[in-house]
């Protein structure tokens, strides 16, 4: 069992402190990360994002996209940056925050070069630890496009519980009504999930 942590004040849930890890650090996503994201992205990077991606493959369009994400209510976004170089290789978000109910939703977008490395498990480890260990969340959930087999496999590898499918739950900018597969981690499940993430981070570069 994870000891109960009192819920942090609502304002704290919407802060974006620097969260340091062994391989990456997280910091508030802003325009300065646009060039790195643009340089490293490909069509697959944004193809299945729930809210779509930038209008074109330019740093200016990525900066506009970042500002749009940061303007969304009940959401905060972190840049995922390599510890050694400072290069931004993706973003990870509390894409919906419900302070009164002590839960948040998480979403991740990583550039191809960062996939299959320690970046993904460590970024999730840092943000899940903040949710359960600092903010006092009872639940963190994830909604995955049902067509995204790679992300669904990643959720099972994480140890999240698959709860079901929300059919035609969200209409993407291209008009497609996507089915979202719901996964979650609860406070009592977090110690086992954390141990698994720590093992994966230690075994990857």
C-alpha positions in Angstrom: 0.0 0.0 0.0 1.1 3.5 -0.8 0.8 5.8 2.3 -2.0 8.3 1.9 -0.7 11.7 0.8 -3.0 14.7 1.5 -4.1 16.4 -1.7 -1.8 19.3 -2.5 -3.5 22.7 -3.0 -5.2 23.0 -6.4 -2.8 25.6 -7.6 0.1 23.2 -7.1 -1.4 20.6 -9.5 -1.0 23.2 -12.3 2.6 24.1 -11.7 5.4 22.8 -13.9 8.6 22.5 -11.7 11.8 21.1 -13.2 11.7 17.3 -12.4 15.2 15.8 -12.7 15.9 12.2 -13.6 19.0 10.1 -14.5 18.6 10.4 -18.2 16.0 13.1 -18.7 14.5 16.1 -17.0 11.1 17.6 -17.4 10.4 21.3 -17.5 7.4 23.4 -18.6 6.8 23.2 -22.3 7.2 26.5 -24.2 8.2 28.0 -27.5 11.9 27.4 -26.9 11.3 23.6 -27.5 9.6 24.1 -30.9 12.8 23.8 -33.0 13.9 20.5 -31.4 10.5 19.0 -31.8 10.3 20.1 -35.4 13.7 18.8 -36.2 13.1 15.4 -34.7 9.4 14.7 -35.7 8.1 12.7 -38.5 4.6 12.0 -39.8 4.0 9.2 -37.4 4.9 11.4 -34.4 1.6 13.4 -34.7 -0.6 11.0 -36.8 -2.6 9.6 -33.9 -2.5 12.5 -31.4 -6.0 13.2 -30.0 -5.7 16.9 -30.8 -3.7 16.6 -34.0 -0.4 18.2 -34.5 1.1 21.4 -35.9 -0.3 22.6 -39.3 3.1 22.2 -41.0 6.6 21.0 -40.3 8.2 24.3 -39.3 9.4 25.6 -35.9 6.9 28.5 -36.1 4.0 26.0 -36.5 5.3 23.9 -33.7 5.5 27.0 -31.5 1.9 27.8 -32.3 0.9 24.2 -31.5 2.7 24.4 -28.1 0.8 27.7 -27.3 -2.5 26.0 -28.2 -1.7 23.1 -25.9 -0.7 25.4 -23.1 -3.9 27.4 -23.5 -6.2 24.4 -22.9 -8.0 24.4 -19.6 -7.2 21.8 -16.9 -4.0 20.9 -18.6 -0.3 21.4 -18.1 2.6 20.3 -20.4 6.2 19.3 -19.7 9.0 19.1 -22.2 11.0 15.9 -22.0 14.7 16.9 -22.3 17.9 14.8 -22.4 19.9 15.3 -19.3 23.3 15.6 -21.0 22.4 17.8 -24.0 19.3 19.6 -23.0 17.7 18.6 -26.3 13.9 18.3 -26.2 12.8 14.9 -27.4 9.1 15.0 -26.7 6.4 16.2 -24.3 4.5 14.6 -21.5 1.3 16.1 -20.0 -1.3 16.1 -17.3 -3.8 16.4 -20.2 -6.7 16.7 -17.8 -6.6 17.5 -14.1 -9.5 17.0 -11.7 -8.3 18.2 -8.4 -11.6 17.8 -6.5 -11.7 14.1 -7.5 -7.9 13.6 -7.0 -7.1 12.3 -10.5 -5.3 13.3 -13.6 -4.9 12.0 -17.1 -1.5 11.6 -18.7 -0.5 11.7 -22.3 2.9 11.4 -24.0 4.4 12.3 -27.4 8.0 11.2 -28.0 10.2 11.8 -31.1 11.3 8.6 -33.0 14.9 8.9 -31.7 13.7 8.7 -28.1 11.4 5.6 -28.5 12.7 2.3 -27.2 15.1 4.1 -24.8 15.0 5.0 -21.1 13.3 8.2 -22.0 9.7 7.0 -22.0 9.8 4.9 -18.7 11.8 7.6 -16.9 9.5 10.5 -18.1 6.5 8.5 -16.9 8.2 7.6 -13.6 8.9 11.3 -12.9 5.4 12.5 -13.6 3.6 9.5 -11.9 5.8 10.0 -8.8 4.8 13.7 -8.8 1.1 12.7 -9.1 1.1 10.1 -6.3 3.9 11.2 -4.1 3.6 15.0 -4.1 0.1 16.0 -5.4 -1.8 13.3 -3.5 -3.6 11.8 -6.6 -5.6 8.6 -6.1 -5.7 7.8 -9.8 -3.8 8.5 -13.0 -5.4 7.4 -16.3 -4.4 7.2 -19.9 -6.6 7.3 -23.1 -5.0 5.6 -26.1 -6.2 5.6 -29.7 -7.5 2.1 -30.4 -5.4 2.1 -33.6 -2.2 2.8 -31.8 -0.9 -0.8 -31.2 2.5 0.4 -30.0 1.0 2.7 -27.3 -1.4 0.0 -26.1 1.5 -2.5 -25.7 3.4 0.2 -23.8 0.4 0.6 -21.4 0.4 -3.1 -20.7 4.2 -3.1 -20.2 3.7 -0.2 -17.7 1.4 -2.4 -15.7 -1.7 -0.1 -16.1 -5.1 -1.8 -15.9 -7.1 -1.8 -19.1 -10.6 -0.6 -18.1 -12.5 -0.6 -21.4 -13.0 1.3 -24.6 -14.8 4.7 -25.0 -16.3 4.3 -28.4 -16.1 7.3 -30.8 -15.1 9.3 -27.8 -13.2 12.1 -29.4 -13.4 13.8 -32.8 -9.9 14.6 -34.1 -9.2 17.7 -36.2 -9.4 15.6 -39.3 -13.0 14.7 -38.4 -12.2 11.1 -37.4 -14.2 9.9 -34.3 -11.6 7.8 -32.5 -12.2 5.0 -30.1 -10.1 5.6 -26.9 -8.9 2.6 -24.8 -8.8 3.6 -21.1 -6.0 2.5 -18.8 -5.4 3.5 -15.2 -3.0 3.2 -12.3 -4.4 3.6 -8.7 -2.5 4.7 -5.6 -2.3 1.2 -4.2 -1.0 -0.1 -7.6 1.7 2.6 -7.8 4.5 0.8 -5.8 4.5 -2.2 -8.2 4.3 0.1 -11.3 7.1 2.3 -9.9 9.3 -0.8 -9.3 8.8 -1.9 -12.9 9.6 1.5 -14.3 12.7 1.7 -12.2 13.9 -1.6 -13.4 13.3 -0.6 -17.0 15.1 2.7 -16.6 18.1 0.9 -15.1 18.3 -1.6 -18.0 18.0 0.9 -20.8 20.3 3.6 -22.1 
